[in-house]
Amino acid sequence: MSKELFDLTGKLALITGSSSGTGLTIAKGLAKAGCAIAINGIDEKRIKDTVASLKKESYLSLCLEFDF
């Protein structure tokens, strides 16, 4: 996806259930478009590991553990 066609620089997205699977794929797509991403899930270790992995890929991300 071209960042010029879909630029989200300066935006923040909260993607629920994004520590793995489809949610993580969506989070990475938004991050590639320049968006900062908030990774959410109920397993604190898993979301922290996911954020650490995303930061290694130079994606701006943060960890939010909660359940509705």
N, C-alpha and C positions, 0 to 999 in steps of 0.2 A: 504494500500500500504506500503510495506516495505521500510524504508528509505535507507537500504543497497542496494536495487536493483535500487533505483532511487534517488540518493543523489545530491541535488542542493545547498548544503551548500556553501555560499560565492557568490552566484549568485543573481541578482536582476531581477525581472520580472515586466513589466508594463502590466497590464491586463485592457483593455478598457471596459467601461461599467460594472465595477466590484463592484459597490456598492450594487448590489442585483442580484438575479436570477442565471442564468448559469455562468455569469462572476464571481460572488462571490464564487460559488462552485469551479470553476477552480482555483481562487486565493487561496482558503483554501487548495486545493490539492497540489499546488505548495509550499505553506507555510509548510505543513506537511512534504514535502520532503527537507526542510531546506532553501528554497529560501526566501529572503526578497521580499516583494511584494509592488508594488505601485498601490494603488487603484485610479481609474480614473472614472470620471463622470462629468456631467454638473451641478448637484445639490450639492452645497458646503456643506450644512447641512447634507445631506444624506451620502456623502462620509466621512465626519468627524465622524459621528455617526458610520459608518461601521468600520473605522479605530480604534475608541475607543473600539468597541466590539471585534475586532480582537486582540488588545493589551491585553484585559482582558483574552483572550485565549492563551496568551504568543506568538503570532505570531508577527514577526518583520514586521511592515507595515508603510507606509506613505501615505499621502493624496495629490493627484494632481488633481486640478480642471481645466479642459480646454475642449474645443470642437474644432474639426478641421473645 
